[in-house]
Amino acid sequence: MPDLPLFDSGEAPNPAPTALRLAPKLSELARHGIYFGTSSWKYEGWLGQVYTAERYQTRGRFSKKKFNETCLAEYAATFPIVCGDFTFYQFPSERYWARLFASAPESLLYAFKIPEEITVKVFPTHARYGARGGRVNDNFLNHDLLKEAFLRPLWPYHRQVAVLIFEFGAFSGKSFKDVGEFSQALDPFLAALPPQYRYAVEIRNPEFLAPDYFDCLRAHQVAHAFNAWARMPELGVQIAIPAAYTAGFLVTRALLARGRGYEKAVKLFQPYDRIQEPNPAARDALRRLATRARDNQQPAFIFVNNRLEGNAPDTIAAVAGE
């Protein structure tokens, strides 16, 4: 495969809305199996950048309802893939799935987070968990519940699903004494998953980046999701681990700068209408992952969150050289 002019670091000579400049670049990358997208998409801060405000007017005024219900179609004109973070909090109904997939062209690919009902071992003592806070989750790694409540309703759209992501929050020593114990619990669960989907695992315990974990994923062709997160090693550290490449595809989620909590990033960066704090190290790691995927002719699914730098579309534009 000839080298692609993927990462020209020069400035665009004629500033234009991000969507107009970025769409051709991302389309070309997608043709070579490198898919850049964002974590979620309903951000009014992207109006005038990715979204056209006039499309969402009702009776001459901006309609938040119309925007939320229809903006995914315009998103798909720029980005080839999107990560649906909302599924972490629910098991969507068949009706919900039908409405979602009808709202954008069939060319758009999706990644979805598996509901936390499957990935949380002990419910956090947080207000939204109510009386369940602090209790052991009986549905942790329940593959029967996953298949019936999530995978079965999603099946009619499986050709548009690029990858499903199991996000595991940080486990305490009471949940798992070490990575070996976690891997022993994870192994039979991964073995029972339907093979028709791609899967990735995202962890929040730095000490789990160890042979037992990587060997478990590799045995089932499940990808380690390289993740930029407050308490995880930076992306550049993770991608330098040879054993971390556990499947025939790559997944990464660039979420937060190391050392910064989620709530702090929200307060700092809202309404996500511009980059406020460039992260050169994260950008470099994303470029290196994309280049590796291109050189090895492997699919790569790369997702960027507004809370990394302040504005995910412009972060992606910087990584892609636009």
C-alpha positions as CSV (number, residue, x, y, z in Angstrom):
1,M,0.0,0.0,0.0
2,P,1.5,3.4,-0.9
3,D,2.0,5.9,1.9
4,L,-1.0,8.1,2.4
5,P,-0.6,11.8,3.1
6,L,-2.3,11.3,6.4
7,F,-0.6,13.7,8.8
8,D,0.4,16.9,7.1
9,S,1.2,19.2,10.0
10,G,0.8,22.4,7.9
11,E,-1.9,24.9,8.6
12,A,-4.9,25.0,6.2
13,P,-4.3,28.1,4.1
14,N,-8.0,28.9,3.8
15,P,-9.9,28.6,7.1
16,A,-13.3,26.9,6.7
17,P,-15.8,25.2,8.9
18,T,-14.3,22.1,10.4
19,A,-16.8,19.8,8.6
20,L,-15.9,21.1,5.2
21,R,-12.2,20.6,5.7
22,L,-12.4,17.4,7.7
23,A,-14.9,15.3,5.8
24,P,-12.8,14.5,2.7
25,K,-9.8,13.6,4.9
26,L,-11.8,11.3,7.2
27,S,-13.6,9.7,4.2
28,E,-10.2,8.9,2.7
29,L,-8.9,7.4,5.9
30,A,-12.0,5.3,6.3
31,R,-11.5,3.8,2.9
32,H,-8.2,2.5,4.3
33,G,-9.9,1.2,7.5
34,I,-9.0,4.1,9.8
35,Y,-12.1,5.5,11.4
36,F,-12.0,8.7,13.4
37,G,-15.1,9.7,15.4
38,T,-16.2,11.3,18.6
39,S,-17.7,10.2,21.9
40,S,-21.3,11.2,21.5
41,W,-22.5,13.9,19.2
42,K,-25.2,16.1,20.7
43,Y,-23.1,19.2,21.4
44,E,-24.5,22.6,20.6
45,G,-21.0,24.0,20.9
46,W,-20.3,22.4,17.5
47,L,-22.9,24.7,15.8
48,G,-21.2,26.6,13.0
49,Q,-18.3,24.1,13.1
50,V,-19.9,20.7,12.4
51,Y,-23.5,21.6,12.5
52,T,-25.5,24.2,10.5
53,A,-27.7,26.1,12.9
54,E,-30.4,26.8,10.3
55,R,-31.2,23.1,10.0
56,Y,-32.5,23.1,13.6
57,Q,-34.8,26.0,13.6
58,T,-38.5,25.8,14.3
59,R,-40.6,28.9,13.7
60,G,-37.4,30.9,13.3
61,R,-35.8,29.8,16.5
62,F,-33.3,27.2,17.4
63,S,-35.0,24.0,18.6
64,K,-32.9,21.9,21.1
65,K,-35.4,19.1,20.6
66,K,-35.0,19.1,16.8
67,F,-31.3,19.3,17.2
68,N,-31.0,16.3,19.6
69,E,-33.3,14.2,17.5
70,T,-31.9,14.9,14.0
71,C,-28.3,16.2,14.2
72,L,-26.8,12.7,13.8
73,A,-27.5,12.8,10.1
74,E,-25.4,15.9,9.7
75,Y,-22.7,14.4,12.0
76,A,-22.5,11.5,9.5
77,A,-21.7,13.9,6.7
78,T,-18.3,14.5,8.3
79,F,-17.5,11.5,10.5
80,P,-17.6,7.8,9.5
81,I,-18.2,6.5,13.0
82,V,-19.5,7.6,16.4
83,C,-19.2,6.1,19.9
84,G,-22.6,5.9,21.7
85,D,-21.7,6.4,25.3
86,F,-25.3,6.6,26.3
87,T,-25.6,2.8,26.2
88,F,-23.5,2.5,29.3
89,Y,-26.5,3.7,31.4
90,Q,-29.3,1.6,29.8
91,F,-30.5,-1.3,27.8
92,P,-32.0,0.4,24.8
93,S,-35.4,-1.0,23.6
94,E,-36.0,-2.3,20.1
95,R,-38.0,0.9,19.4
96,Y,-35.1,3.1,20.5
97,W,-32.6,1.2,18.3
98,A,-34.9,1.5,15.3
99,R,-35.3,5.3,15.9
100,L,-31.5,5.8,16.3
101,F,-30.5,3.9,13.2
102,A,-33.2,5.5,11.1
103,S,-31.8,9.0,12.1
104,A,-28.6,8.7,10.1
105,P,-27.4,7.1,6.8
106,E,-26.5,3.4,6.8
107,S,-22.9,4.3,5.9
108,L,-22.4,5.6,9.5
109,L,-20.7,3.0,11.8
110,Y,-21.2,2.8,15.5
111,A,-19.3,1.8,18.7
112,F,-21.4,1.2,21.8
113,K,-20.4,0.9,25.4
114,I,-21.9,-2.2,27.1
115,P,-24.3,-1.3,29.9
116,E,-22.8,-0.9,33.3
117,E,-25.2,-3.5,34.6
118,I,-22.8,-5.9,33.1
119,T,-19.5,-4.3,33.9
120,V,-19.9,-2.9,37.4
121,K,-19.0,-5.4,40.2
122,V,-20.0,-3.2,43.1
123,F,-22.3,-0.2,42.6
124,P,-20.7,3.1,43.6
125,T,-22.1,5.0,46.5
126,H,-23.5,7.7,44.2
127,A,-26.9,9.3,44.2
128,R,-28.0,7.9,40.9
129,Y,-27.6,4.3,42.2
130,G,-29.9,4.9,45.1
131,A,-30.3,2.0,47.5
132,R,-28.0,-0.1,45.2
133,G,-25.0,2.0,46.1
134,G,-22.3,-0.1,47.8
135,R,-24.0,-3.4,46.9
136,V,-22.5,-6.2,44.9
137,N,-24.0,-6.4,41.4
138,D,-25.5,-9.8,40.8
139,N,-25.4,-9.2,37.0
140,F,-21.7,-8.6,36.8
141,L,-20.4,-10.4,33.7
142,N,-23.9,-12.0,33.1
143,H,-23.6,-13.0,29.5
144,D,-27.2,-14.3,29.3
145,L,-28.5,-10.9,30.3
146,L,-26.1,-9.2,27.9
147,K,-27.3,-11.4,25.0
148,E,-31.0,-11.1,25.7
149,A,-31.3,-7.4,26.8
150,F,-28.6,-5.8,24.6
151,L,-27.2,-8.0,21.8
152,R,-30.5,-9.5,20.6
153,P,-32.3,-6.1,20.1
154,L,-29.2,-4.7,18.4
155,W,-28.9,-7.6,16.0
156,P,-30.9,-6.1,13.1
157,Y,-28.3,-3.4,12.8
158,H,-25.1,-5.5,13.5
159,R,-23.6,-4.7,10.2
160,Q,-23.3,-1.0,11.3
161,V,-21.7,-1.9,14.6
162,A,-17.9,-1.6,14.4
163,V,-17.1,-2.6,18.0
164,L,-18.7,-3.1,21.4
165,I,-16.7,-1.8,24.4
166,F,-16.7,-3.2,27.9
167,E,-15.7,-0.3,30.1
168,F,-14.6,-1.5,33.6
169,G,-14.3,1.2,36.2
170,A,-11.4,1.1,38.7
171,F,-11.8,-2.0,40.9
172,S,-10.8,-1.9,44.5
173,G,-8.7,-4.7,46.1
174,K,-11.9,-6.1,47.6
175,S,-13.3,-6.7,44.2
176,F,-10.2,-8.3,42.7
177,K,-7.0,-8.9,44.6
178,D,-4.9,-8.7,41.4
179,V,-5.0,-8.8,37.6
180,G,-4.9,-12.6,37.7
181,E,-8.1,-12.9,39.6
182,F,-9.8,-10.3,37.2
183,S,-8.5,-12.2,34.1
184,Q,-9.9,-15.5,35.5
185,A,-13.3,-14.0,35.9
186,L,-13.1,-12.3,32.5
187,D,-12.0,-15.3,30.5
188,P,-15.1,-17.5,30.5
189,F,-17.3,-14.4,29.9
190,L,-15.4,-13.5,26.8
191,A,-15.4,-17.1,25.6
192,A,-19.3,-17.1,25.8
193,L,-19.7,-13.9,23.7
194,P,-21.3,-14.3,20.2
195,P,-18.5,-14.1,17.6
196,Q,-20.4,-11.9,15.2
197,Y,-19.3,-8.7,16.9
198,R,-15.9,-7.2,17.5
199,Y,-15.2,-6.5,21.2
200,A,-12.8,-4.3,23.2
201,V,-12.1,-4.0,26.9
202,E,-11.3,-0.7,28.6
203,I,-9.8,-0.9,32.1
204,R,-9.1,1.8,34.7
205,N,-6.7,-0.1,36.8
206,P,-3.1,0.7,35.7
207,E,-1.7,-2.3,37.4
208,F,-3.9,-4.6,35.2
209,L,-1.8,-3.7,32.2
210,A,0.0,-7.0,32.6
211,P,0.5,-10.3,30.8
212,D,-2.5,-12.1,32.4
213,Y,-4.9,-9.4,31.1
214,F,-3.4,-9.2,27.7
215,D,-3.2,-13.0,27.3
216,C,-6.8,-13.3,28.2
217,L,-7.9,-10.8,25.6
218,R,-5.7,-12.3,22.9
219,A,-7.1,-15.7,23.5
220,H,-10.5,-14.4,22.5
221,Q,-9.4,-11.8,19.8
222,V,-10.7,-9.0,22.0
223,A,-8.9,-5.7,21.7
224,H,-7.4,-3.7,24.6
225,A,-9.0,-0.3,24.3
226,F,-6.1,2.2,24.6
227,N,-7.6,5.0,26.8
228,A,-6.6,8.4,27.9
229,W,-8.0,8.7,31.4
230,A,-7.2,10.5,34.6
231,R,-5.5,7.7,36.4
232,M,-4.3,5.6,33.5
233,P,-0.8,5.8,31.9
234,E,-0.8,8.2,29.0
235,L,-1.6,6.8,25.6
236,G,2.0,7.0,24.6
237,V,2.9,4.6,27.4
238,Q,0.1,2.2,26.6
239,I,0.8,1.9,22.9
240,A,4.5,1.2,23.7
241,I,3.5,-2.1,25.4
242,P,4.0,-4.8,22.7
243,A,1.6,-7.2,24.4
244,A,-1.2,-4.6,24.3
245,Y,-2.0,-5.4,20.7
246,T,-4.4,-8.3,21.4
247,A,-6.6,-8.5,18.3
248,G,-6.6,-7.9,14.6
249,F,-8.0,-4.4,15.0
250,L,-7.3,-1.3,17.2
251,V,-9.6,0.7,19.5
252,T,-8.7,3.8,21.4
253,R,-10.7,6.4,23.3
254,A,-9.0,9.7,24.1
255,L,-11.1,10.9,27.0
256,L,-9.2,13.0,29.5
257,A,-5.8,14.4,30.2
258,R,-3.9,12.3,32.8
259,G,-4.5,13.7,36.3
260,R,-7.7,15.6,35.5
261,G,-11.0,14.3,36.8
262,Y,-14.1,14.2,34.7
263,E,-16.1,16.8,36.6
264,K,-13.2,19.3,36.4
265,A,-12.9,18.8,32.7
266,V,-16.6,19.4,32.2
267,K,-16.4,22.7,34.1
268,L,-13.2,23.8,32.3
269,F,-14.2,23.0,28.7
270,Q,-18.0,23.5,28.4
271,P,-19.7,24.3,26.0
272,Y,-17.0,22.5,24.0
273,D,-16.9,25.1,21.2
274,R,-13.1,25.4,20.9
275,I,-9.8,23.7,21.9
276,Q,-8.6,25.3,25.2
277,E,-5.7,23.1,26.1
278,P,-3.9,21.2,23.3
279,N,-2.5,17.8,24.3
280,P,0.5,17.2,21.9
281,A,1.4,13.8,23.5
282,A,-2.1,12.4,23.1
283,R,-2.3,13.7,19.5
284,D,1.0,12.1,18.7
285,A,-0.1,8.8,20.2
286,L,-3.3,8.8,18.1
287,R,-1.3,9.5,14.9
288,R,1.0,6.6,15.8
289,L,-1.9,4.2,16.3
290,A,-3.4,5.2,13.0
291,T,-0.1,4.8,11.2
292,R,0.4,1.4,12.8
293,A,-3.1,0.3,11.6
294,R,-2.4,1.6,8.1
295,D,1.0,-0.2,7.9
296,N,-0.4,-3.5,9.2
297,Q,-3.6,-3.1,7.2
298,Q,-5.8,-3.4,10.3
299,P,-9.0,-1.6,11.1
300,A,-8.6,1.2,13.7
301,F,-11.5,2.8,15.5
302,I,-10.3,6.0,17.1
303,F,-12.6,8.1,19.3
304,V,-12.0,11.5,20.8
305,N,-13.9,13.2,23.6
306,N,-14.5,16.9,24.0
307,R,-13.0,16.7,27.5
308,L,-9.6,15.8,26.2
309,E,-8.8,19.3,24.8
310,G,-12.1,21.1,24.8
311,N,-13.4,20.4,21.3
312,A,-13.2,16.9,19.8
313,P,-13.7,17.8,16.1
314,D,-10.8,20.2,16.1
315,T,-8.7,17.7,18.0
316,I,-9.4,15.1,15.3
317,A,-8.6,17.7,12.6
318,A,-5.3,18.4,14.2
319,V,-4.4,14.7,14.4
320,A,-5.5,14.2,10.8
321,G,-3.5,17.1,9.6
322,E,-6.3,19.5,8.7
